[in-house]
Amino acid sequence: MAGRALVLFNLGGPDQLSSVRPFLFNLFNDRAILNLPLLARWCLAQIISWHRAPFARYNYRKIGGASPLLTETQAQALALEAELGAEWRVFVAMRYWHPFSAETALTIKGYDPDHIVLLPLYPQYSTTTTFSSLSDWGEAAAAVGLDQPTSIIGCYPKAPGFIKAHACRLRTVLTQTETERDTTRVLFSAHGLPKKVVANGDPYEWQVQETAAAVAQEIAVSALDWRVCYQSQVGPLEWIGPSTEQEVRRAGAEGKSLVVVPIAFVSEHSETLVELDIDYRRIAAESGVPNYRRVPALGIAPDFIRELANLARVAGQNNGHTCLEKRICPNMFNRGGCSFTADRLR
């Protein structure tokens, strides 16, 4: 036996322009994204990926022709290995592009750890992200015969180090706006979800609100003007709101400067580097927003990495508990996260 394995999960992104369409196909062929019968979903994913690929390639060209998400996640893995020590090895598994769970599971099979901890890099739980990644992992692990004890860190929307890291980065940017504090609004922007997903019991929207409120409280700025909004809407379905675009335009109409926080993204990728930094910045200028600033994603912020390491240590020491049916996932040790067994994946 070796030591312990920590697996970091994220969505992944195309590593070159030719990867954009297959990446999009994998995304829309996920039943957690399009809940349709297999053949219908496959056909629709082909159509959507073909239709959206030119626009997506145009956006990826703006950030160098590829997604930085894998590089960012690998940096987080290295930081976590340094924090956890020699007993641990940290691996990366992506949902829609390499390295897929099947590849990572095979690598971990060769490592032969005595315990596996699964850590989705989605702080707020959603069926469209967390459950999708963990279900995919369950199939991959079973296919290669990984049967070691496995614990899951399902969500950590109010984990102290996660909140502290966000507050530290936000406070730094707010300091730069000290002279316009009374006319500055903070937008906590998260990826949106169709309303029907939330109506079916998905806790994501509620957890995003909890994260934003906790960060605002940690900042401890008197009468801080802040709001939660949602970006990246696609398709004809009605999505949760308000949208980030609506809130940017509202700020312009009210003469408010903006500080935008990517509250549900822990790494830089197209939604931060293109949507927040380019698209919404342009809309802000067109709408008369006096000043538009964006807080960086957490990346390898020390407080964040220490928190993830602490959650991993706790999960690695016990078999966890089932908490998916709860509205928020309270950790056994009240750290603001959750861990539960892998039984729910099967």
N, C-alpha and C positions, 0 to 999 in steps of 0.2 A: 504493500500500500504506500501511496505517496502522502501528500498533505491534503489540504482542502482546496476545492475549486470554487471560484466565484465567477459567475457568468453574467456579463452585462448585456442587456438587450436594448436595441433601438431599431428604428424603422429602416435605416440604411439609405443610400442614395446612389445615383449613377456615378461611376468612376470615370466615365468619358461620355462624350455626346452620343456615341452609338449605343450606349447602355440605357438611354432615356426611355425609349419605347418599351423594351422588356421590363424595365423597372416599373413603369406605369401599369403594364399588363399585370405584373405580379401583385401590385397594390389593389387594383380593381377586381382581380380574380380571387381576392380574399373574401370568404363568406362573411367575415366580421364587418366588411365594408359594403358589399352588395349581397344581401341575404336572399339569394335566388337559387333555384335548382342548378345543379352543376353545369349542364349544357348551356342554359340560358345565361348564366354568369360568365362562362367562358366566352361566349359569343359577344356579350355586351362589353366585356373587358377588352376584347380585341378592337371593337369599334371605338371605345372611349380612348384607349391608348393611342390608336392611330390618329384620332382627331386632336388629342391634346399634345402629342409629342412635339410638333413644330413650335408651339408656344413655350413649352417647357424647355426645349433646347435653347430657345432665345434667352430665357431667363438664366439658364446655367452658363451661357456664354458670358453673362454679366459678371459672374463670379469665378471665371477662369476655366469654364468648360466641364466642371465636375463638382460633386457635392463634397464639402469638407467634413461631413459627419463621421465617416469612418476614422479619419485622422484625429478628429476631436475625441472620439470614443476611445481610440487606442491610447491617447494621452491620458485620459481618465483612468484607463486600466493600469497604466504604468504608475500613476500617482497612487492608486489604491494598493498596488503591490508593495510600493515603498512604505505605505502607511501600515499595512497589515503584517508585513514581515515575511520571513522565509517559509513559514508554514503554509502560506497561501500562494496560489497562482490564479491570475485573473484572465479570463477569456472574453471574447466579444462574439456575439451572435446577432445578426441583422435579420429583419423580417422579410424585406423585399429585394435585397441585393447582397452580394457577397460581403463577408462570409455568412452564409445561411446557417440555420441551426443544425442542419444535417452535417455540414462541414465541421462545425465546432464540436458537436457531439462526438464525432469520430476522433477528433484530436484529444478530447477529454478522456475518451475510452482508452487511448494509449497512455495517458497520464496516470490513470487508475487512482483517483483520489479516494479518501475514505469518507468524504462528505461533500455534497454539492449544494451551493447556495445560489439561487436564481434572483437576480436583481434587475428588473426592468428600469430603464432610465426615464420612466414616465412617472413623475412624482404623484400625479393624481390618477387614480384608477379609472380605466375605461375598458369596456368590452372591445372597443375598436383598436386599442393599443395593447394594454397589459394582457388581457385575456387572449387576444389573438397571438401575441408573441409566445406566451406560456403554453398555449395549446399546440402551437407549431413545435415548440421544444419537446413537449410530451411525446409527440409522434416520432420526432427525430431520435430522442433518447431510447425509446422502445425499439426502434429499428436497429440500433447498434448494440442493444443489450446493456445499456447503462441502468443498473439497478441499485446503485449506492443510495444511502439515505439522502434525501433532498429536501431542503427548506426553501421557502419563497418569501421574498420581501415584496408584498403585494402593492403597497402604496406608502407614501410618507409625506402627505400634504402639509403637515404641521411639525415635522421633525425639527428640533431646535437648531441644529447646525445648518439645515437647509434654509430655514427662515432667516437665521443670522447672516448667512452668506448673501442672500438676496438684499437684506436690509443694508449690509455694508456697501454693496455696489450701488444701490439706490441712493444712499446717503452721500456717497462721493459725488454723484451727478447733481443731487439737490444742492450741495455746497456751491457748485458752479452757478446756480441760479438764485443765490441768496438775495441779490438786489431786486429780483422779480418774484419773490416767494408768494406774494399775495395774488399774483396773476398767473401762477403756474399750476397746472393740473397733472396728476400722475395717472397714466393709463396702464393698467395691468392687462396685457394682451395675451390671450391664450388661443390655441387652435380651436375652431368651432366644432360643433356636432349637430347633426339633424335633430330637431325636437323630438322626433319619434324614438330616437335612441334613448334620450333622457326619460321620456314618458314610459319606457319599458323598464325603468329602474336603474339605469346607469348613473353612478354617483359622481361622475366627472364634474359637472357644472357646480354642484354643491361644494365639492372639494376645492375647486379653483377659487371659489368665493372665500372659503376658509383660509386658503393660503394667502390670498391678497389681504384679508383682514388681519392675519397674523403678522405679515410684513409691515403693514401700516402701523400696527400697534408697537412693533419692535422699533420702528423709526422714531416714534414718540415725538412727532412734530405737531405742535398745536394747530388744530383746524386744518389738517392736511386735506387737500382737495384730491380725492382719488376715486377711480371708477374701474370696474372690470368690463372688458369687451372681448370680442371674439373675431378672429381673422380666418382667412383661407377658405371661405365658403365656395363650394362648387356644386353644380347641378341644380335641379328645379325644386328640391325639397325645401321646406321651411326650416331654418336653422335657429339655434339659440342666439340671443342677442343681448345687448346691442352690438352691432358690428364695429370693428375697429375703424373702418372707413367713416361710418356715421359719427363716431365720437371725435374723430379728427376734424371733420367738417363742423361739428357742433362747437368745438373749441375755437375754430377760426371765427365763427359767427359771434362768439362771446369774447373774442379778444384774448383768449387764454394761450399761454405758452404750454408746451407739452414735454413731459418726460415719460417715455414709453418703456415698460418693463416686460420682457418676454417671460411671463410668470409660469408657463407650463413647459418651456423648452430649456433644457440644461446644456445645450450645445448650439453652436452657430451652424446654420444650414440655410437652405433657400428661403424658408419662411422668415428668418431674421435678416439675412443679408440682402435679399431682394425685396420681399414684401415690406418689412419694417424700415429698412435703410434707404430703399429707392422709391418704391411705389407710394407708401404713405408719407414719406418726406416730400415727394412731389405734390401730393394732394394737400398736405399741410401748407405748402407755399402758395398753392392756388387758392386755398381757402382763407388765407390771411392769418395763419398761426404765426405769432411774432417770433417764436423760437421753438425748434423741434430737436430734442435730444433723445438718444436711445441708450438704455442701460445694457451693458454686455451680458450675454448668457453666462451662466455660472462656470462652465468649463471645469478647470481644476482649482477653483477657489478653495483655499485651505479648509475653511469651516465646512464646506460642502463635502469635500473628500473625507474629512475626519468623521462626519456624520454617517456617510455611507459605510465607512469601515466599521464604525460602531454597530450599525444595524447588521452588517454581515457577521460580526463576531457573535452577536446575540443569536442570530438565526442559526449559526453554525454550532451552537451549544445546546440546541433543543430541537424538538420535532415540529415546533410551531403549532398553530391552531387555525381552524377554519374561520375566516372572517369575511368572505365575499358577500354574504347576505346582509352585512351591516352597512349602514349608510356611510360611515367613515370607518377606517380600519385602525382601531386603537391597538398599539403594540402591547404585548404582555407586560412590558416594563415601562409603559407610559412615555415612550420617547416620541410619540406622534406619528409612528409608522405602523406597519403590520407585517406579520409573518404567518404563513400557514402551510400546511403540508401539501405535497404534490398530488394527493388523492383526487382533488377536484379537477385535475387535468385529464383524468382517464374516464 
